[in-house]
Amino acid sequence: MLNRRFFLVGSGAIACGQLLGGCSDRSRESLRVQLLNGSLPQQLIREFRTLSGKPAKFTPVAQFEEIVRSLQDWQEIAKGEKTAGRFPNWVPFVGDRIPPAANLATLGDAWLTGVIRDRLIQPLTPSRLEGWSNLPSSFTRVVTRNEAGFADENGAVWGAPYRWGTTVIAYNREVFKNLDWTPQDWKDLWREELRDRISIIWQPREIIGIVLKKLGYSYNTRDLRAIKDLRSQLEALLAQIKFYSSRYYLKPLILKDTWVAVGWSGDILPTIERYPQIKIVVPPSGTALWCDIWVRPQTGEKNDSFELSDRWIDFCWQNEPARKISQFTDAVSPMLLNAERSQLPKVLQENSPQFPDREILEKSEFIEPLPATISSQYQHLFQLAMLTTNNQQPTPNPSQEGRSREE
């Protein structure tokens, strides 16, 4: 039986000219989209091309970092600082060629601050998007920012969220057979049985956020110094952790080298299809949310060229495409958040880790960018806790790892 990942746009789809539309005829491309590998069902592309009557090329890439590099290249080309189609000097005739500028690209919300600040993307116009008013308010807030990249209700709209997920706890049920409990919430990570048995994403904001949620505070707390026991609780949690990585944190769990892993639902949901002994829990005390968004590269294009890309965004927000994104990818369309569970695709009715109960979602939140003075509190606290517990920062640099959702 084919699993649902068979239906996703992946790297193998690039070779399929009929599906992606006009791969060998760039002059006919009316819509060009660079997207995260596996984040979109293939059939949506076919349906959109039929409805619009226009060619469209969708290019999957493996990592957000690759997309950011493309944004940088396209901006430099628009400024005349770089030539399109150039090859590296050290490779004759072959190499990393700069692709034609996309009309839209996928980014994770955690990357927004940097690309806004560096002027790599340009704002959208919500009045031109029919579905904008139907987005839940938490999703409109996460993309409404000032030119420094910080949340601002009077700022511009810098992206269009099209799917979301959570940070979750995964555990290997085989190693818990002889215990009378399984992990259910953040507080369980401090249990003595998990000493040196946890692998976790290398994201200090998320790690400190877990401690904050355990103590009843927000991931985006502004004054850490006012929270009693925060440092001691953080140090106690770090003492439990054996392995840090934003890319490989699931491998020790599969091998039973660790018993518990903390990471992103978009990574872990595919894993449980291959390894049914892995179970997922969305902490009922609330967790961190993430979303993938469509952004508009800064390429010097005029507003009259945006009509088709606006239509694509609205298409993703329509009921049937939203349901297919939720059914065939490992994330959920924000347009389904207000639907009754009985009206959701069957996979979501049966798979609550992918679509947690409303009570959990109401306690969950996006991790917001913080001003430098506040961000430095987080950095200082984490560094002190790491030194106290004799933990060492993992290598390579976490921002270079795989599909890391944070800059």
VOGU-3710 file (C-alpha; in Angstrom, 3 decimals, decimal comma):
1> mlnrrfflvg> 0,000/0,000/0,000  1,293/3,442/-0,893  1,774/5,769/2,034  0,719/9,367/1,759  4,270/10,587/1,127  3,952/9,052/-2,353  1,648/11,945/-3,251  4,014/14,737/-2,228  6,123/16,973/-4,427  9,678/15,758/-3,876
11> sgaiacgqll> 13,052/16,015/-5,519  12,166/13,222/-7,926  9,299/15,299/-9,271  11,696/17,776/-10,883  12,298/15,328/-13,698  8,597/15,051/-14,462  8,014/17,777/-17,025  4,319/17,120/-17,525  3,608/17,446/-13,806  5,592/20,542/-13,057
21> ggcsdrsres> 4,729/22,252/-16,278  7,129/23,653/-18,829  10,362/22,519/-17,184  12,233/22,779/-20,475  10,461/25,894/-21,765  11,171/28,749/-19,389  9,646/31,288/-21,732  6,204/29,798/-21,024  6,485/29,840/-17,227  3,889/32,152/-15,757
31> lrvqllngsl> 4,304/31,028/-12,146  7,548/29,897/-10,527  7,520/28,586/-6,973  10,412/27,303/-4,855  9,098/25,149/-2,039  10,266/22,878/0,750  10,593/19,277/-0,358  7,532/17,228/0,660  5,427/20,186/1,800  2,837/20,045/-0,974
41> pqqlirefrt> 0,691/17,333/-2,602  1,421/16,814/-6,290  -2,217/16,863/-7,319  -2,602/20,485/-6,218  -0,192/21,573/-8,930  -2,166/19,756/-11,613  -5,428/21,196/-10,348  -4,093/24,741/-10,208  -2,664/24,572/-13,725  -6,016/23,345/-15,012
51> lsgkpakftp> -7,964/26,063/-13,201  -5,613/28,906/-14,106  -4,855/27,782/-17,631  -1,264/28,906/-17,042  2,019/26,996/-16,902  3,616/26,695/-13,485  6,932/25,344/-12,299  7,401/24,152/-8,716  10,982/23,449/-7,646  11,441/21,439/-4,423
61> vaqfeeivrs> 14,523/22,059/-2,269  15,658/20,129/0,781  16,411/22,884/3,293  15,205/26,339/4,225  18,802/27,468/4,088  18,895/26,732/0,357  15,828/28,908/-0,142  17,437/31,768/1,771  20,526/31,480/-0,435  18,266/31,743/-3,489
71> lqdwqeiakg> 16,606/34,835/-2,005  20,035/36,399/-1,544  21,059/35,565/-5,114  17,858/36,960/-6,607  18,179/40,174/-4,630  21,761/40,651/-5,815  20,744/39,976/-9,411  17,944/42,553/-9,118  20,515/45,078/-7,851  22,900/44,243/-10,678
81> ektagrfpnw> 25,465/42,855/-8,229  25,368/39,329/-9,643  24,679/37,743/-13,025  21,940/35,147/-13,434  23,070/31,732/-14,650  26,652/32,071/-13,376  28,666/28,972/-12,518  31,354/28,585/-9,833  34,800/29,487/-11,178  36,312/26,207/-10,112
91> vpfvgdripp> 33,948/23,948/-12,115  33,946/24,253/-15,931  30,502/23,908/-17,580  28,772/22,433/-14,536  27,990/23,586/-11,018  25,455/25,400/-8,860  23,620/27,539/-11,348  21,362/30,271/-9,974  17,770/29,325/-10,864  15,414/31,917/-12,378
101> aanlatlgda> 13,831/34,086/-9,698  10,697/32,551/-8,197  7,451/34,468/-7,774  6,923/32,754/-4,415  9,049/30,664/-2,058  8,477/28,652/1,109  10,006/29,700/4,423  9,437/28,746/8,042  8,120/31,532/10,259  11,312/31,457/12,357
111> wltgvirdrl> 13,294/32,708/9,338  11,115/35,761/8,746  13,006/38,241/10,904  16,290/37,778/9,052  14,890/37,920/5,523  12,778/40,988/6,322  15,714/42,780/7,907  17,955/41,959/4,936  15,264/43,071/2,456  15,231/39,658/0,774
121> iqpltpsrle> 11,438/39,563/0,516  8,701/42,098/-0,113  5,299/42,468/1,555  2,085/40,930/0,293  -1,113/42,930/-0,206  -3,836/41,344/1,979  -6,625/43,205/0,175  -5,752/41,195/-2,942  -6,083/37,871/-1,089  -9,654/36,676/-0,664
131> gwsnlpssft> -8,726/34,130/2,004  -6,776/36,501/4,241  -9,798/37,445/6,347  -10,501/33,742/7,041  -7,106/33,035/8,579  -7,079/32,538/12,380  -5,741/35,647/14,104  -2,636/33,886/15,463  -1,543/33,199/11,891  -2,107/36,745/10,676
141> rvvtrneagf> -0,145/38,070/13,669  2,883/35,856/13,041  3,428/37,364/9,571  2,476/40,977/10,363  5,729/42,712/11,242  7,637/45,956/10,998  10,685/46,428/8,781  12,974/45,210/11,564  11,169/41,862/11,500  9,389/42,190/14,853
151> adengavwga> 5,685/41,590/15,462  3,743/44,804/14,893  -0,023/44,998/14,375  0,552/48,113/12,274  3,271/46,476/10,189  3,169/44,973/6,712  2,157/41,404/5,888  5,275/39,468/4,911  3,936/36,025/4,192  0,958/33,702/3,759
161> pyrwgttvia> 0,844/30,693/6,137  -0,291/27,529/4,392  0,483/24,764/6,899  1,489/24,424/10,538  2,688/21,962/13,148  3,930/21,701/16,722  6,890/20,764/18,887  6,168/17,343/20,375  7,536/14,625/22,639  8,324/11,300/20,969
171> ynrevfknld> 9,167/8,162/22,914  10,064/4,561/22,172  7,280/2,543/23,744  9,398/-0,627/23,818  11,711/0,791/26,462  8,766/1,840/28,627  7,178/-1,630/28,738  8,646/-2,359/32,149  7,757/1,036/33,590  4,348/2,062/34,891
181> wtpqdwkdlw> 4,282/5,348/32,994  4,941/6,974/29,620  5,787/10,633/28,933  2,665/12,788/28,800  3,754/16,380/29,441  6,852/18,556/29,709  7,225/17,913/33,441  7,955/14,238/32,742  11,261/15,164/31,095  12,633/15,848/34,578
191> reelrdrisi> 11,916/12,319/35,884  14,934/10,453/37,201  14,393/7,539/34,824  15,169/9,837/31,879  18,566/10,903/33,169  20,850/10,975/30,110  18,010/9,475/28,025  16,743/12,484/26,027  17,672/13,726/22,558  16,461/17,165/21,583
201> iwqpreiigi> 16,528/19,781/18,833  19,397/22,227/19,198  17,259/25,336/19,629  17,974/27,211/22,888  14,756/29,250/22,684  12,727/26,059/22,506  14,657/24,389/25,312  14,220/27,369/27,624  10,606/27,522/26,446  9,992/23,982/27,697
211> vlkklgysyn> 11,105/25,089/31,167  8,921/28,185/30,941  5,865/26,114/29,982  6,520/23,718/32,862  6,561/26,697/35,232  3,385/28,144/33,715  4,931/30,930/31,593  5,016/31,842/27,914  7,710/30,878/25,406  7,989/34,622/24,762
221> trdlraikdl> 8,479/35,763/28,367  10,126/39,188/28,400  11,862/39,192/31,794  13,536/35,917/32,649  15,188/37,367/35,728  11,818/37,663/37,437  11,113/33,919/37,284  12,143/32,061/40,388  13,872/28,704/39,872  14,177/29,162/36,105
231> rsqleallaq> 17,908/28,635/36,014  17,884/25,658/38,398  15,063/24,017/36,425  16,904/24,605/33,163  20,082/23,091/34,573  18,119/20,081/35,791  16,647/19,594/32,312  20,033/19,919/30,593  21,371/17,215/32,896  18,755/14,871/31,416
241> ikfyssryyl> 19,793/15,494/27,812  22,243/13,190/26,067  22,157/14,423/22,479  21,490/17,776/20,777  20,854/18,155/17,062  18,301/19,843/14,844  18,760/17,160/12,194  19,701/13,864/13,806  17,811/13,927/17,091  15,556/10,994/16,089
251> kplilkdtwv> 18,350/8,525/15,318  19,281/7,857/18,966  15,595/7,307/19,754  15,200/4,728/16,995  18,362/2,952/18,156  17,183/3,070/21,813  20,261/5,070/22,735  17,771/7,591/24,063  14,248/6,874/25,225  12,666/10,243/24,471
261> avgwsgdilp> 13,129/12,872/21,759  11,780/16,405/21,566  11,329/17,821/18,087  9,063/19,046/15,332  5,924/17,182/14,330  6,834/17,582/10,645  9,969/15,479/11,259  8,501/12,937/13,635  5,201/12,056/11,936  6,959/10,485/8,911
271> tierypqiki> 9,189/8,528/11,290  6,340/6,741/13,048  5,153/5,310/9,735  8,499/3,511/9,410  8,974/2,834/13,118  5,600/2,105/14,768  7,289/1,662/18,150  7,716/5,454/18,238  4,772/7,276/19,823  4,035/11,002/19,895
281> vvppsgtalw> 2,596/13,198/22,628  1,588/16,837/22,266  2,055/18,260/25,797  -1,348/19,277/27,215  0,238/22,258/28,991  0,851/23,778/25,547  3,699/23,756/23,079  5,459/25,777/20,393  3,790/26,220/17,010  5,551/26,588/13,667
291> cdiwvrpqtg> 4,212/27,329/10,209  5,399/27,222/6,622  4,558/30,330/4,652  4,642/31,642/1,099  6,910/34,673/0,777  7,509/36,972/-2,203  11,204/37,324/-3,166  12,658/40,798/-3,674  13,356/40,593/-7,397  12,372/44,017/-8,699
301> ekndsfelsd> 9,149/42,724/-10,259  6,232/45,135/-10,572  2,868/44,693/-8,877  1,124/43,766/-12,136  3,112/40,515/-12,211  1,708/39,312/-8,883  -1,801/38,314/-9,969  -1,063/34,633/-10,594  0,976/34,219/-7,412  -1,870/35,814/-5,421
311> rwidfcwqne> -4,241/33,325/-7,044  -1,965/30,463/-5,990  -1,989/31,630/-2,353  -5,780/31,872/-2,376  -6,007/28,471/-4,041  -4,023/26,896/-1,156  -6,507/28,441/1,285  -9,604/27,050/-0,414  -11,405/24,202/1,300  -10,379/21,233/-0,858
321> parkisqftd> -6,715/22,220/-1,319  -6,502/22,934/2,427  -7,869/19,475/3,153  -5,389/17,840/0,763  -2,436/19,696/2,284  -3,604/18,425/5,686  -4,262/14,894/4,476  -1,174/14,268/2,360  1,529/16,223/4,213  2,692/16,047/7,811
331> avspmllnae> 1,211/19,402/8,725  -2,226/21,028/8,769  -3,715/23,946/6,870  -4,595/26,874/9,166  -7,931/27,037/7,340  -9,037/23,836/9,119  -8,459/25,141/12,625  -12,062/26,181/13,128  -13,565/23,017/11,624  -15,278/20,409/13,769
341> rsqlpkvlqe> -13,118/17,331/14,199  -15,808/15,148/12,623  -15,534/17,278/9,468  -11,768/16,898/9,162  -10,024/14,441/6,822  -10,069/10,981/8,365  -6,313/10,964/8,974  -6,713/13,990/11,252  -9,664/12,518/13,110  -7,568/9,471/13,951
351> nspqfpdrei> -4,174/11,159/14,389  -4,523/13,682/17,187  -0,741/14,365/17,397  -1,008/16,036/14,002  -4,098/18,026/15,002  -4,112/18,466/18,806  -7,250/19,209/20,785  -8,359/22,829/20,901  -7,585/23,042/24,620  -3,932/22,304/23,870
361> leksefiepl> -3,781/24,693/20,924  -5,196/27,512/23,044  -2,210/27,076/25,384  0,281/26,915/22,502  2,026/29,782/20,735  4,466/30,789/18,039  7,971/31,650/19,207  8,315/35,368/18,500  11,504/37,251/17,656  12,662/39,286/20,636
371> patissqyqh> 14,558/42,574/20,838  18,301/42,259/21,368  18,158/43,250/25,045  15,679/40,472/25,807  17,240/37,933/23,452  20,544/38,412/25,256  18,870/37,298/28,499  17,988/33,979/26,860  21,469/33,550/25,424  23,190/34,370/28,722
381> lfqlamlttn> 20,935/32,066/30,734  21,469/29,178/28,352  25,243/29,624/28,259  25,468/29,688/32,057  23,306/26,588/32,380  25,372/24,720/29,784  28,601/25,587/31,611  27,176/24,560/34,982  26,056/21,175/33,703  29,274/20,649/31,692
391> nqqptpnpsq> 27,319/20,358/28,467  29,102/21,276/25,259  27,578/23,036/22,300  27,063/20,470/19,528  28,713/20,764/16,166  28,138/21,601/13,359  26,541/24,976/13,859  22,805/24,271/14,348  21,732/26,857/11,772  23,502/24,773/9,144
401> egrsree> 21,737/21,549/9,993  19,195/19,992/7,677  15,652/21,286/7,872  16,224/23,376/10,975  13,155/25,546/11,501  15,046/28,328/13,194  17,574/30,778/11,850
//
